Amino acid sequence: MGWKMWALVIVVVVLIGCRGGGQKPVVVAPVSDEPSTGTIPEGQTLVRTGPKPNVPLPKRETVHPPVEGESEKVVGKQTPPPAQKSSITEGMVLIKKGAFPMGFEGAGYLDTQPVRSVTLEDYYIDKYEVTNKEFNDFLKASGYDWKGRMQAWPGGVMPEEMANLPVVYVSWEDAKAYAEWAGKRLPTEAEWEKAARGIDKRKYPWGDTFDSKKCNVKESGHGKVVAVDSFPEGQSPYGCFNMVGNVAEWVADYYDAYPGNEAKVEKFGQRYRVIRGGSFESVTGYTTYERYPEDPSLRFKSVGFRCVISAQDAEKADKERSEGR
């Protein structure tokens, strides 16, 4: 048999083998999350290359581009809604426009003479002394470097149990800084005295007879500052608390002579600032008209303050707040 014949025989044998005993073709089905509902054609084999049957694939989140005019949401960085803004006069009392007799004429009171009529416009004054909490809020918001922190609070950190006590160890400058931050100011002597004694020349906020149960002075026996809302029975005619006793309070004025006073008092001038009202360390009988000079740079365990704002400035401040300025 020639070589051509042998070649033909080989080709025929190969073709017959492929038809009869060769491997059947394999069909690879597409991967699906859902089980197949169709049938596999006879002679085909299903080969899965994805997860096992009935195990759903993790869902992919569809990311949509932001709609024009809308901003993208950033998780965890949303700006909280602004807090409701209250009036700047919250916690204050209104003292109506009018005159009052300021001062006192008596033996030993050279710096409170002469008694004169003083007219003031409408103004608001804090009902209570400024508290530790309020001063702490100021420190956190402003970053003010308060040198009295370590003296006033254990370790320089305000304990919660001291929140409603009047802040002490504040210098005149500290008190002024707080008042300005709050949009207010320190009261003048006249504003403080009118709020404390009214218009009838009373010695004490509650009347003319001393009562140690209506205030916190040495005779009262507390021996320390108490909460600013203590002694409601000792309120002034306008509803101010602790304007005699608890802590003495810085006011705006220098310790100087009243108009018409020609007495020679050593500390009169433009050096010392006035503190008013006496404290828990004061002797019995400390009155609403007494004045005391003190170095404005010093801090004391028995001196705090309260603030005022004129009615005109309060109206302006509230308007700016409502407009978001």
C-alpha positions as CSV (number, residue, x, y, z in Angstrom):
1,M,0.0,0.0,0.0
2,G,1.4,3.4,-1.0
3,W,2.0,6.2,1.4
4,K,-1.0,8.1,0.1
5,M,-3.3,5.2,1.0
6,W,-1.9,5.0,4.5
7,A,-2.6,8.7,5.0
8,L,-6.2,8.3,4.0
9,V,-6.7,5.5,6.4
10,I,-5.4,7.5,9.3
11,V,-7.7,10.4,8.6
12,V,-10.8,8.1,8.5
13,V,-9.9,6.5,11.9
14,V,-9.5,9.9,13.6
15,L,-12.9,11.1,12.3
16,I,-14.7,8.0,13.6
17,G,-13.1,8.3,17.1
18,C,-14.2,11.9,17.5
19,R,-17.8,11.0,16.7
20,G,-18.1,7.9,18.9
21,G,-15.9,8.2,22.0
22,G,-14.8,11.9,22.3
23,Q,-15.6,14.3,25.3
24,K,-18.9,16.0,25.1
25,P,-18.9,19.8,24.8
26,V,-19.3,21.7,28.1
27,V,-21.7,24.7,28.5
28,V,-20.8,27.2,31.2
29,A,-23.9,28.9,32.6
30,P,-23.8,32.5,33.5
31,V,-23.5,33.3,37.3
32,S,-26.9,34.5,38.8
33,D,-28.1,35.5,42.2
34,E,-31.3,33.7,41.6
35,P,-31.7,29.9,41.2
36,S,-32.2,28.8,37.7
37,T,-35.8,28.1,36.7
38,G,-34.9,26.7,33.2
39,T,-33.8,23.2,32.3
40,I,-30.4,22.1,31.2
41,P,-30.5,20.8,27.6
42,E,-29.8,17.1,27.3
43,G,-26.1,16.5,26.8
44,Q,-24.9,19.7,28.5
45,T,-23.3,20.1,31.9
46,L,-23.8,23.1,34.2
47,V,-20.6,24.5,35.7
48,R,-21.0,27.3,38.4
49,T,-18.0,29.5,39.0
50,G,-19.6,31.8,41.5
51,P,-21.0,31.4,45.1
52,K,-22.8,28.2,46.1
53,P,-26.5,28.0,45.2
54,N,-29.0,30.0,47.4
55,V,-26.2,32.2,48.8
56,P,-27.0,35.7,47.5
57,L,-24.2,37.9,46.3
58,P,-23.6,41.0,48.4
59,K,-25.6,43.9,47.0
60,R,-23.6,46.8,45.5
61,E,-24.7,50.3,46.4
62,T,-25.7,52.4,43.5
63,V,-23.9,55.7,43.7
64,H,-25.9,58.5,42.2
65,P,-24.3,61.8,41.3
66,P,-25.7,64.7,43.3
67,V,-28.6,66.5,41.7
68,E,-27.7,69.9,40.3
69,G,-28.3,72.5,42.9
70,E,-28.0,70.1,45.9
71,S,-24.9,69.5,48.0
72,E,-23.5,66.0,48.7
73,K,-24.2,64.7,52.2
74,V,-21.1,63.9,54.2
75,V,-21.8,61.3,56.8
76,G,-20.7,62.4,60.3
77,K,-20.0,66.0,59.4
78,Q,-23.5,67.4,59.2
79,T,-23.8,70.9,60.8
80,P,-26.3,70.7,63.6
81,P,-29.2,73.1,63.5
82,P,-28.6,76.3,65.3
83,A,-29.8,76.5,68.9
84,Q,-32.8,78.6,69.6
85,K,-31.5,82.1,70.6
86,S,-33.1,83.6,73.6
87,S,-33.2,87.2,74.6
88,I,-30.0,88.8,76.0
89,T,-32.1,89.9,79.0
90,E,-32.9,86.3,80.1
91,G,-32.2,86.0,83.8
92,M,-32.2,89.8,84.2
93,V,-34.7,92.2,85.8
94,L,-35.9,95.6,84.4
95,I,-35.3,98.7,86.3
96,K,-37.6,101.4,85.0
97,K,-36.5,104.9,84.1
98,G,-36.6,107.4,87.0
99,A,-34.9,109.2,89.9
100,F,-33.8,107.7,93.2
101,P,-31.9,109.2,96.2
102,M,-28.3,107.9,96.1
103,G,-26.0,107.9,99.0
104,F,-26.1,108.2,102.8
105,E,-25.3,110.9,105.3
106,G,-24.2,109.6,108.7
107,A,-21.3,109.5,111.1
108,G,-18.3,107.7,109.6
109,Y,-19.7,107.6,106.1
110,L,-17.5,110.3,104.4
111,D,-17.5,108.6,101.0
112,T,-21.3,108.2,100.7
113,Q,-22.1,111.9,101.0
114,P,-24.0,114.0,100.0
115,V,-27.3,112.3,99.2
116,R,-28.4,113.4,95.8
117,S,-31.1,112.6,93.3
118,V,-29.9,110.5,90.4
119,T,-32.0,109.8,87.3
120,L,-31.3,106.6,85.2
121,E,-32.8,105.4,82.0
122,D,-34.4,102.0,81.6
123,Y,-31.8,99.2,82.2
124,Y,-31.6,95.5,83.0
125,I,-29.5,94.0,85.7
126,D,-28.7,90.3,86.5
127,K,-31.1,88.8,89.0
128,Y,-28.3,86.7,90.4
129,E,-24.6,86.9,90.7
130,V,-22.7,85.4,87.8
131,T,-22.2,81.7,88.5
132,N,-19.3,79.3,88.1
133,K,-21.1,77.6,85.3
134,E,-21.7,80.8,83.4
135,F,-18.1,81.9,83.9
136,N,-16.9,78.4,82.8
137,D,-19.0,78.7,79.6
138,F,-17.3,82.0,78.9
139,L,-13.8,80.4,79.4
140,K,-14.6,77.5,77.0
141,A,-16.1,79.8,74.3
142,S,-13.5,82.6,74.5
143,G,-10.3,80.9,75.5
144,Y,-9.8,83.7,78.1
145,D,-6.7,83.1,80.3
146,W,-8.1,83.3,83.8
147,K,-5.4,83.5,86.4
148,G,-7.8,82.7,89.3
149,R,-8.8,79.3,88.0
150,M,-6.6,77.3,90.3
151,Q,-7.8,79.2,93.4
152,A,-11.4,79.0,92.5
153,W,-11.8,75.4,91.4
154,P,-9.9,72.3,92.6
155,G,-7.2,71.5,90.1
156,G,-8.6,74.4,88.0
157,V,-11.6,72.3,86.8
158,M,-15.1,73.4,87.9
159,P,-16.9,70.6,89.9
160,E,-20.5,70.2,89.0
161,E,-21.6,70.8,92.6
162,M,-20.2,74.3,92.3
163,A,-22.1,75.2,89.2
164,N,-24.7,77.4,90.9
165,L,-22.3,79.1,93.3
166,P,-21.2,82.6,92.5
167,V,-17.8,82.7,90.7
168,V,-15.1,84.2,92.9
169,Y,-11.4,84.9,92.5
170,V,-12.2,87.2,89.6
171,S,-10.4,90.5,89.2
172,W,-12.1,93.6,88.0
173,E,-10.6,92.9,84.6
174,D,-11.9,89.3,84.6
175,A,-15.4,90.6,85.4
176,K,-15.2,93.2,82.6
177,A,-14.0,90.6,80.1
178,Y,-16.9,88.3,80.9
179,A,-19.4,91.1,80.7
180,E,-18.2,92.2,77.3
181,W,-18.2,88.6,76.0
182,A,-21.8,88.4,77.1
183,G,-22.7,91.6,75.3
184,K,-23.2,93.4,78.6
185,R,-21.1,95.5,81.0
186,L,-20.5,96.0,84.7
187,P,-23.0,98.2,86.5
188,T,-22.3,101.7,87.5
189,E,-22.5,102.5,91.2
190,A,-25.8,104.2,90.6
191,E,-27.3,101.3,88.7
192,W,-26.1,98.8,91.3
193,E,-27.4,100.9,94.2
194,K,-30.9,101.6,92.7
195,A,-31.4,97.9,91.9
196,A,-30.4,97.0,95.5
197,R,-32.4,99.6,97.5
198,G,-35.1,101.0,95.3
199,I,-36.3,104.6,95.6
200,D,-37.1,104.8,99.3
201,K,-33.6,105.1,100.9
202,R,-33.8,101.6,102.5
203,K,-30.7,100.3,104.2
204,Y,-31.1,96.7,103.1
205,P,-32.7,95.1,100.0
206,W,-35.7,94.0,102.1
207,G,-36.2,97.1,104.3
208,D,-34.6,99.0,107.1
209,T,-34.2,96.3,109.8
210,F,-31.3,93.9,109.6
211,D,-32.1,90.2,109.5
212,S,-29.3,87.6,109.3
213,K,-31.8,85.0,108.0
214,K,-32.3,87.1,104.8
215,C,-28.7,87.2,103.7
216,N,-25.3,85.5,103.9
217,V,-23.0,87.6,106.1
218,K,-20.8,86.6,109.0
219,E,-23.6,86.6,111.6
220,S,-25.6,84.2,109.3
221,G,-23.2,81.4,110.2
222,H,-22.7,79.9,106.8
223,G,-19.0,80.8,106.6
224,K,-18.8,80.4,102.8
225,V,-20.6,81.3,99.6
226,V,-24.0,79.7,98.9
227,A,-26.1,79.2,95.8
228,V,-27.0,82.4,94.0
229,D,-30.7,81.8,94.3
230,S,-30.6,81.5,98.1
231,F,-32.6,83.8,100.4
232,P,-35.6,84.7,98.3
233,E,-37.0,86.5,101.3
234,G,-34.1,88.9,101.0
235,Q,-34.7,90.1,97.5
236,S,-34.4,93.7,96.5
237,P,-37.5,95.8,95.5
238,Y,-36.8,94.7,91.9
239,G,-36.3,91.0,92.6
240,C,-32.5,90.9,92.7
241,F,-30.9,88.3,95.0
242,N,-28.0,88.6,97.4
243,M,-27.3,92.3,97.1
244,V,-26.1,92.3,100.6
245,G,-23.9,89.4,101.6
246,N,-22.8,86.2,99.8
247,V,-20.1,87.8,97.6
248,A,-19.2,91.5,97.3
249,E,-19.5,92.7,93.7
250,W,-17.3,94.7,91.4
251,V,-18.9,97.7,89.7
252,A,-17.6,99.9,86.9
253,D,-16.7,103.1,88.7
254,Y,-13.5,104.3,90.2
255,Y,-13.5,104.9,94.0
256,D,-13.9,108.7,93.8
257,A,-15.8,111.5,95.6
258,Y,-19.5,111.9,94.7
259,P,-20.3,115.3,93.2
260,G,-20.3,117.9,95.9
261,N,-18.2,115.8,98.3
262,E,-15.2,117.8,99.5
263,A,-14.0,115.2,102.1
264,K,-10.4,114.2,102.0
265,V,-10.4,110.4,101.6
266,E,-7.0,108.8,101.1
267,K,-8.1,106.4,98.3
268,F,-10.2,108.7,96.3
269,G,-9.0,109.0,92.7
270,Q,-8.5,107.0,89.5
271,R,-6.7,104.0,91.0
272,Y,-9.1,101.8,92.9
273,R,-12.4,100.3,91.7
274,V,-15.5,100.0,93.9
275,I,-17.0,96.8,95.3
276,R,-20.5,96.8,96.6
277,G,-22.8,94.7,98.8
278,G,-20.5,92.9,101.3
279,S,-20.0,89.2,101.5
280,F,-20.2,86.1,103.7
281,E,-17.3,87.6,105.6
282,S,-18.9,91.0,106.2
283,V,-19.9,92.1,109.7
284,T,-23.6,92.5,110.6
285,G,-25.3,95.5,109.1
286,Y,-23.5,95.9,105.8
287,T,-25.8,98.0,103.8
288,T,-26.9,98.8,100.2
289,Y,-25.1,102.2,100.1
290,E,-21.7,101.2,101.5
291,R,-18.7,101.5,99.2
292,Y,-15.3,99.8,99.4
293,P,-12.2,100.5,97.3
294,E,-10.1,97.7,95.9
295,D,-7.2,97.2,93.5
296,P,-8.8,96.0,90.2
297,S,-5.9,93.6,89.5
298,L,-6.5,91.5,92.7
299,R,-8.7,88.5,93.2
300,F,-10.6,87.5,96.4
301,K,-12.5,84.5,97.7
302,S,-15.4,86.7,98.6
303,V,-15.7,89.0,95.5
304,G,-17.8,88.3,92.4
305,F,-20.0,90.4,90.1
306,R,-23.2,90.8,88.1
307,C,-23.9,92.5,84.8
308,V,-26.2,95.1,83.3
309,I,-27.3,96.3,79.9
310,S,-29.3,99.4,78.9
311,A,-32.8,98.7,77.6
312,Q,-31.8,100.4,74.3
313,D,-28.8,98.2,73.9
314,A,-30.8,95.1,74.8
315,E,-33.3,95.8,72.1
316,K,-30.6,96.3,69.6
317,A,-28.8,93.1,70.6
318,D,-32.0,91.0,70.4
319,K,-32.8,92.4,67.0
320,E,-29.3,91.3,65.8
321,R,-29.7,87.9,67.3
322,S,-33.1,87.4,65.5
323,E,-31.4,88.4,62.2
324,G,-28.6,85.9,62.8
325,R,-25.9,88.6,63.1
